[in-house]
Structure formats: structure tokens, C-alpha cells
Amino acid sequence: MPRDRKASGWSGLEPNRRKAPPHELAEAFASCFTGPAGVLVLDYLRRTFLTRRVPPTAGDAVLRHVEGQRSVVAHIQSLVEQGLIVRRS
């Protein structure tokens, strides 16, 4: 995959600032995660990553890792919700 010259250096670590994802992508996430298997998987992801607690003694690296996991699961949930809205309209 070719690298974008603008994304090199520290700027390459910045989050993607695109607007809302295309409707097709949100609908695809809704299709994947609203059936019986998808509901089971999404529930597992929520239980495993969103409700995970770390001890007060957890180091910075652990906290960052856990926050990254939570961010991914929250993003998936957001896309599923957007896809459901697109389906209704």
C-alpha cells in the first residue's frame, strides 16, 4: 500500500479527520453486527473491552492500550448505529 507523503512523520499519527463514513460502510457494519452472530460478537466485545477495569497501579502503557481497545469497540458501535439510522431513512 503506497504511503501518503503528507502522512509521514508525526502527522501520520494524527487520527483520520474525515467526516461521517459513507452510508455504504455504515450499512455494512449494521448488516454484520445486527444478526444473531453479530449481536453475540458485539456483546462479547463490549464485555471484554468496554467494561474492562484496570487496577490503579496500571502503568501508562496499559492505560493507553486499554483506551485504544475501547476506542475501536466504540467506533464499531457508532458505525452500527449510523447504519441502522441509514436503513430506517
Backbone as ProteinMPNN parsed JSONL, in Angstrom:
{"seq_chain_A": "MPRDRKASGWSGLEPNRRKAPPHELAEAFASCFTGPAGVLVLDYLRRTFLTRRVPPTAGDAVLRHVEGQRSVVAHIQSLVEQGLIVRRS", "coords_chain_A": {"N_chain_A": [[0.848, -1.165, 0.0], [0.718, 2.151, -0.957], [2.372, 4.854, 0.63], [1.168, 7.91, 1.863], [2.652, 10.974, 1.285], [2.087, 13.184, 2.853], [1.328, 12.028, 5.199], [3.549, 11.254, 6.556], [5.964, 11.207, 9.233], [5.184, 12.859, 12.374], [2.627, 13.754, 11.798], [1.43, 11.652, 10.56], [0.477, 10.107, 12.585], [-1.751, 11.305, 13.551], [-5.294, 11.248, 14.162], [-7.698, 10.1, 11.743], [-9.425, 12.59, 10.128], [-11.756, 12.63, 8.654], [-15.112, 13.299, 7.558], [-18.336, 11.996, 8.515], [-18.582, 8.447, 7.958], [-19.011, 6.838, 4.738], [-22.346, 6.084, 3.693], [-22.669, 3.488, 2.79], [-20.674, 2.03, 4.077], [-21.403, 2.269, 6.782], [-23.874, 0.98, 6.669], [-22.99, -1.568, 6.013], [-21.622, -2.298, 8.353], [-23.813, -2.322, 10.083], [-25.259, -4.42, 8.95], [-23.501, -6.547, 9.416], [-23.371, -6.677, 12.229], [-25.943, -6.834, 13.346], [-27.337, -9.156, 13.054], [-27.977, -12.443, 14.523], [-25.426, -13.685, 15.093], [-23.706, -11.487, 14.892], [-24.689, -9.799, 16.914], [-24.031, -11.33, 19.127], [-21.212, -11.312, 18.926], [-20.652, -8.535, 19.123], [-21.651, -8.027, 21.672], [-19.854, -9.568, 23.145], [-17.468, -8.147, 22.591], [-18.075, -5.7, 23.826], [-18.338, -6.521, 26.549], [-15.781, -7.546, 27.007], [-13.943, -5.491, 26.389], [-15.024, -2.811, 26.699], [-16.059, -2.754, 29.289], [-13.944, -3.444, 30.795], [-11.811, -3.251, 33.557], [-9.003, -1.666, 34.94], [-6.353, -1.94, 37.315], [-5.58, 0.573, 39.834], [-2.871, 0.785, 39.883], [-1.964, 0.401, 37.355], [0.18, 0.849, 34.601], [1.194, 3.534, 32.366], [1.408, 2.591, 29.719], [-0.323, 0.376, 29.715], [-2.773, 1.626, 30.279], [-3.045, 3.218, 27.992], [-3.199, 1.242, 26.035], [-5.577, -0.124, 26.733], [-7.384, 1.978, 26.428], [-7.193, 2.353, 23.676], [-8.287, -0.075, 22.766], [-10.912, 0.211, 23.712], [-11.685, 2.402, 22.236], [-11.782, 1.397, 19.623], [-13.876, -0.503, 19.8], [-15.979, 1.194, 20.538], [-16.079, 2.746, 18.226], [-16.904, 0.86, 16.327], [-19.461, 0.285, 17.366], [-20.634, 2.796, 16.979], [-20.648, 2.997, 14.159], [-22.384, 0.895, 13.56], [-24.763, 1.855, 14.714], [-25.131, 4.172, 13.135], [-25.514, 2.95, 10.67], [-27.93, 1.641, 11.104], [-29.627, 3.817, 11.341], [-29.437, 4.858, 8.753], [-30.626, 2.788, 7.34], [-33.29, 3.001, 8.231], [-34.101, 5.386, 7.151]], "CA_chain_A": [[0.0, 0.0, 0.0], [1.578, 3.327, -1.02], [2.242, 5.794, 1.746], [0.914, 9.304, 1.524], [3.757, 11.798, 1.766], [1.579, 14.074, 3.892], [1.102, 11.265, 6.417], [4.802, 10.833, 7.165], [6.31, 11.946, 10.443], [4.189, 12.893, 13.441], [1.279, 13.972, 11.26], [0.884, 10.348, 10.209], [-0.125, 9.513, 13.776], [-2.987, 12.001, 13.881], [-6.485, 10.488, 13.749], [-8.32, 10.449, 10.48], [-10.398, 13.649, 10.406], [-12.83, 12.628, 7.666], [-16.465, 13.438, 8.081], [-19.02, 10.72, 8.741], [-18.251, 7.446, 6.944], [-20.025, 6.672, 3.693], [-23.529, 5.324, 4.102], [-22.489, 2.069, 2.472], [-19.854, 1.422, 5.116], [-22.225, 2.181, 7.99], [-24.858, -0.077, 6.431], [-22.279, -2.852, 6.072], [-21.417, -2.596, 9.767], [-25.12, -2.685, 10.642], [-25.579, -5.769, 8.455], [-22.629, -7.525, 10.079], [-23.497, -6.764, 13.679], [-27.322, -6.855, 13.849], [-27.844, -10.529, 13.025], [-27.709, -13.172, 15.774], [-23.982, -13.858, 15.323], [-23.121, -10.165, 15.102], [-25.092, -9.333, 18.246], [-23.213, -12.111, 20.056], [-19.834, -10.811, 18.838], [-20.6, -7.172, 19.647], [-21.817, -8.135, 23.119], [-18.566, -10.051, 23.653], [-16.513, -7.034, 22.525], [-18.435, -4.75, 24.887], [-17.994, -7.097, 27.857], [-14.342, -7.765, 27.116], [-13.121, -4.292, 26.261], [-15.608, -1.578, 27.227], [-16.273, -2.827, 30.736], [-12.693, -3.893, 31.433], [-11.254, -2.359, 34.562], [-7.587, -1.882, 35.231], [-6.066, -1.509, 38.686], [-4.996, 1.916, 39.946], [-1.414, 0.709, 39.71], [-1.653, 0.144, 35.937], [1.097, 1.81, 34.006], [0.754, 4.357, 31.252], [1.278, 1.763, 28.514], [-1.542, -0.425, 29.853], [-3.908, 2.535, 30.14], [-3.157, 3.597, 26.581], [-3.628, 0.055, 25.301], [-6.987, -0.337, 27.042], [-8.16, 3.052, 25.8], [-7.229, 2.045, 22.251], [-9.267, -1.143, 22.577], [-12.242, 0.799, 23.914], [-11.952, 3.295, 21.113], [-12.157, 0.582, 18.459], [-15.212, -1.064, 20.034], [-16.921, 2.318, 20.476], [-16.203, 3.134, 16.822], [-17.743, -0.166, 15.689], [-20.836, 0.543, 17.818], [-21.097, 4.017, 16.323], [-20.946, 2.683, 12.762], [-23.599, 0.063, 13.55], [-25.887, 2.756, 14.971], [-25.317, 5.002, 11.943], [-26.066, 2.097, 9.634], [-29.341, 1.416, 11.416], [-30.332, 5.059, 11.01], [-29.499, 4.931, 7.304], [-31.631, 1.794, 6.904], [-34.637, 3.492, 8.549], [-34.474, 6.556, 6.346]], "C_chain_A": [[0.895, 1.23, 0.0], [1.309, 4.258, 0.15], [2.033, 7.19, 1.221], [2.043, 10.144, 2.106], [3.312, 12.718, 2.901], [1.437, 13.345, 5.224], [2.408, 10.833, 7.082], [5.103, 11.698, 8.389], [5.189, 11.901, 11.464], [2.779, 13.071, 12.912], [0.621, 12.659, 10.85], [0.21, 9.649, 11.379], [-1.426, 10.191, 14.181], [-4.184, 11.191, 13.405], [-7.029, 10.995, 12.425], [-9.448, 11.432, 10.754], [-11.502, 13.728, 9.351], [-14.164, 12.838, 8.342], [-17.065, 12.054, 8.237], [-18.692, 9.737, 7.618], [-19.352, 7.339, 5.896], [-21.171, 5.798, 4.196], [-23.342, 3.833, 3.861], [-21.687, 1.356, 3.563], [-20.659, 1.246, 6.405], [-23.274, 1.079, 7.839], [-24.21, -1.465, 6.501], [-22.016, -3.253, 7.527], [-22.729, -3.014, 10.421], [-25.506, -4.098, 10.206], [-24.771, -6.838, 9.182], [-22.993, -7.743, 11.543], [-24.929, -6.759, 14.205], [-27.965, -8.236, 13.755], [-27.48, -11.232, 14.324], [-26.215, -13.324, 16.081], [-23.319, -12.518, 15.619], [-23.454, -9.589, 16.466], [-24.251, -10.033, 19.306], [-21.776, -11.574, 20.096], [-19.731, -9.417, 19.455], [-20.784, -7.159, 21.167], [-20.523, -8.61, 23.766], [-17.531, -8.914, 23.676], [-16.796, -6.002, 23.617], [-17.987, -5.261, 26.253], [-16.483, -7.186, 28.056], [-13.544, -6.472, 27.165], [-13.729, -3.029, 26.861], [-15.763, -1.609, 28.739], [-15.029, -3.289, 31.49], [-12.194, -2.828, 32.405], [-9.796, -2.697, 34.78], [-7.316, -1.359, 36.638], [-5.456, -0.108, 38.707], [-3.491, 1.933, 39.733], [-1.001, 0.482, 38.258], [-0.78, 1.258, 35.384], [0.491, 2.54, 32.813], [0.52, 3.528, 29.987], [-0.001, 0.931, 28.556], [-2.769, 0.451, 29.659], [-4.119, 2.945, 28.689], [-3.67, 2.429, 25.735], [-5.126, -0.182, 25.495], [-7.841, 0.739, 26.393], [-8.245, 2.843, 24.296], [-8.249, 0.959, 21.942], [-10.684, -0.595, 22.693], [-12.638, 1.679, 22.743], [-12.412, 2.518, 19.885], [-13.573, 0.03, 18.62], [-16.266, 0.042, 19.959], [-17.135, 2.771, 19.029], [-17.084, 2.135, 16.058], [-19.205, 0.06, 16.076], [-21.425, 1.755, 17.119], [-21.468, 3.752, 14.863], [-22.204, 1.829, 12.639], [-24.823, 0.959, 13.742], [-26.175, 3.648, 13.764], [-25.951, 4.194, 10.821], [-27.528, 1.801, 9.862], [-30.172, 2.642, 11.095], [-30.494, 5.189, 9.509], [-30.554, 3.972, 6.771], [-33.052, 2.312, 7.101], [-35.076, 4.634, 7.659], [-34.656, 6.234, 4.872]], "O_chain_A": [[1.757, 1.353, 0.871], [0.172, 4.422, 0.595], [2.658, 7.599, 0.243], [2.353, 10.034, 3.292], [4.091, 12.997, 3.813], [1.428, 13.986, 6.275], [2.375, 10.113, 8.081], [4.553, 12.788, 8.545], [4.341, 11.009, 11.426], [1.828, 12.584, 13.522], [-0.606, 12.566, 10.799], [-0.547, 8.698, 11.181], [-2.13, 9.7, 15.064], [-4.115, 10.523, 12.373], [-6.843, 12.152, 12.047], [-10.343, 11.131, 11.542], [-12.117, 14.78, 9.176], [-14.326, 12.588, 9.536], [-16.365, 11.051, 8.103], [-18.542, 10.136, 6.463], [-20.496, 7.712, 6.152], [-20.979, 4.898, 5.014], [-23.81, 3.01, 4.648], [-21.989, 0.219, 3.924], [-20.598, 0.194, 7.04], [-23.53, 0.331, 8.783], [-24.817, -2.416, 6.992], [-22.172, -4.42, 7.886], [-22.757, -3.951, 11.219], [-26.022, -4.879, 11.006], [-25.291, -7.901, 9.521], [-22.931, -8.868, 12.04], [-25.119, -6.684, 15.419], [-29.034, -8.456, 14.325], [-26.749, -10.675, 15.142], [-25.794, -13.111, 17.218], [-22.465, -12.428, 16.5], [-22.607, -8.964, 17.105], [-23.809, -9.406, 20.269], [-21.201, -11.403, 21.17], [-18.813, -9.153, 20.231], [-20.146, -6.372, 21.865], [-20.138, -8.108, 24.822], [-16.811, -8.742, 24.66], [-15.874, -5.493, 24.254], [-17.345, -4.542, 27.018], [-15.975, -6.93, 29.148], [-12.568, -6.373, 27.91], [-13.009, -2.245, 27.479], [-15.611, -0.579, 29.397], [-15.079, -3.499, 32.703], [-12.168, -1.64, 32.082], [-9.407, -3.865, 34.802], [-7.985, -0.433, 37.096], [-4.884, 0.341, 37.714], [-2.909, 2.977, 39.437], [0.191, 0.38, 37.965], [-0.981, 2.439, 35.667], [-0.587, 2.194, 32.33], [-0.458, 3.745, 29.271], [-0.687, 0.797, 27.543], [-3.703, 0.068, 28.954], [-5.254, 3.009, 28.218], [-4.48, 2.62, 24.828], [-5.853, -0.413, 24.529], [-8.911, 0.443, 25.862], [-9.282, 3.131, 23.698], [-8.992, 1.061, 20.965], [-11.548, -0.901, 21.871], [-13.793, 1.689, 22.319], [-13.333, 2.943, 19.188], [-14.374, 0.087, 17.688], [-17.331, -0.159, 19.376], [-18.248, 3.138, 18.651], [-17.912, 2.533, 15.239], [-20.087, 0.032, 15.218], [-22.586, 1.74, 16.712], [-22.496, 4.236, 14.388], [-22.999, 2.018, 11.718], [-25.807, 0.832, 13.014], [-27.336, 3.856, 13.41], [-26.82, 4.69, 10.104], [-28.296, 1.718, 8.903], [-31.303, 2.52, 10.624], [-31.558, 5.581, 9.03], [-31.295, 4.313, 5.848], [-33.919, 2.097, 6.255], [-36.269, 4.836, 7.433], [-34.97, 7.123, 4.081]]}, "name": "protein", "num_of_chains": 1, "seq": "MPRDRKASGWSGLEPNRRKAPPHELAEAFASCFTGPAGVLVLDYLRRTFLTRRVPPTAGDAVLRHVEGQRSVVAHIQSLVEQGLIVRRS"}
